[in-house]
């Protein structure tokens, strides 16, 4: 977020809070601190502490945190990260007191009683800047104090602005002219990663013979700027000058490069990147149609071009809240992205916007050409329009030959080829209204035909209501330029039915049927095509078009014939009683008598 935008948001916040303070309030606070060290802020009015004053603390342009002063006019804030801390008091949206505090990761060193010919120090800098080492050499042993701090250009120019209004803008313009870049704050901030301030007591300053600055830069950043860094020195006349055209490289690794520059006095220094090969990203829009009807989908080509002198990586493109990333876009190359835009149901003129590099992540030679817009007109549907009669000019509106009033209707025209199946997919808006997804027709002629798909508001009086539960009524008709209905060789209608409706009506998808009114309601061959989480999708065949009913036929229950079961009584098997024993005994007696007689006869013969 830029500082300007941030301050604008703070002003808006203050308008809402309506802080009740006086314009003569003054903020007493240190100019610098370190991370996690409490900062004590005192608010005074004409030298007297003031209680219950709302004080806002903003660290690194983040979310404001506010507290109120106590009986002693004091409040405390503990920064949790290095950077810049803004302390602000406002009244009715107007900033009436402000203090900028630099927050360091460690305390800047102060050397007292310097009795050396040189000293070296690592600079403590806010988060996000580059590691720096300075070395100061003296003509002789000196005694005094020296301090080295690092920060951002914006922080230091804010300080200068407090005593010299307008200095900030002049400095930015001065630096931009030297670097060959636009003077906008965001641009300059990208090119100036760090500011060094080297100060000392007079006896130390007068004996400085040489100042050496070593700065370490990530190698990918160094190469991205064309290996062209410089260090500018702030002169007493209030402007920066370039003392070293090209700092020399003293260390080069795969990860970083260390540059060195030399000066002969202490001052404020700016480490900056000069004009280098940079990408320049542009975007343009090319809609396939500029006039559409409600619900119609139109393809829009988004052309992203890099007109700069360097390649760009991870290029983000934002189109109507859809974010796409192009991994690499080389210099002088372009990339076409295709998006789909669905026309709203309300007629009117709509502005379509595309933004390349919406978060301003990529450093470009021109940051002001990243947005493109175009307009698309959504026209109300009042019938199909065709050119007027010969010599008449203008257009004639053709009304479809519908027999039932409409809730909503989709109309379109097309050129059909004899014997070829024409597939007309309805726009999403009309699918939501009519539940018809496609109309497929094959004609035995070639020429222009018109189609109307209408959601029926109510059936004409002469058409009875089907006996089946009805999901919805639609009327479909093809017609010619005269408004007369035309017939096709074959028709198919694809439609959908809500699963919720089937459940509420205790119906199964197998019961769904498309019915056409032709003197009576007649069922058409209907089959299930697919389903999703909310709908079943069907296809039905028709020979002609008219009014249709999407319905659910009742389940046919085949009556079962009950065959009486004849029960055969069990067969009784009668077992005859045993023969009387008298007959058996008589037979045995006769046999015995015969045997005895035979024995006697044989004996007499002997």
Helices and strands as residue ranges (DSSP letters): H 3-17, E 25-28, E 32-34, E 38-45, E 48-49, E 54-59, E 65-68, E 74-78, E 83-91, E 94-104, E 110-111, E 116-122, E 132-142, E 146-151, H 153-163, H 167-179, H 185-191, E 194-200, H 202-205, E 208-218, H 219-224, E 229-234, E 240-244, E 248-252, E 256-263, E 268-273, E 281-287, E 291-293, E 297-306, E 312-319, E 322-329, E 333-342, E 348-356, E 371-379, E 384-387, E 395-398, E 406-416, E 421-425, H 428-434, E 436-442, E 447-456, E 469-479, E 490-498, H 499-504, G 509-511, E 512-517, E 521-523, E 526-531, E 535-542, E 547-552, H 581-605
